[in-house]
Amino acid sequence: MEERFIFAMIKCFFISFGVLTGGALFGSLSAYLTGEPPISELILAAKRLRIWAIVAAIGGTFDAISTFEKGIFEASTIDLIKQILLIIAAMGGVKSSLMLISWITQSDF
């Protein structure tokens, strides 16, 4: 693998981690300001933001679909494998963020 692709995987991991962690924390802050229980809102927001963190990390759904199309129809398997690895890296960031939030809140997802 080339060096730039490794950097892209690391960026995908941390973007998805940041989107989920930040979104859930700010969602719980808004719950606190409106008088709702912030811990339960933190858990609910983290569950709701999972797929959006992955989509934000890979740069939107259209790029991923066009890369899959190129990999399947034009026999460019390396692009297909790279896109799958980017999605896996983004899923790893989401899972790490969920583990951090479950550790902080002492709850199970």
C-alpha positions, 0 to 999 in steps of 0.5 A: 500500500502506498503511504498516502493511502495509510494517511487516508485510513488514519484520517477516516478513523479519526474523522468518524471518531470525532464526529461520533464523540463530538456529536454525542457530547454536544447532543448531551450538552443540549439535553442538559440545557433543556432539562433532559437527562444528559447521560441517556441523551449521550447514549441515544445520540451516539446510537443515532450518529453511527452511520453518519459518522461513517458517511462523513469519514468516507467523504459522502456516499456518491464517491463510495458508490462510484468507486464500487462501480469502477471496481466492479465494472472496470475490473479495478479491484485495487480501488474496490479494496481501498474503498472497503479498507477506508470503510473498515477504518471508519467503522473502527473509529465509530466502534472506538468512540462507542467504546469510549462513550460506553466506558464513560457512561458505564452502559452497554450498547 
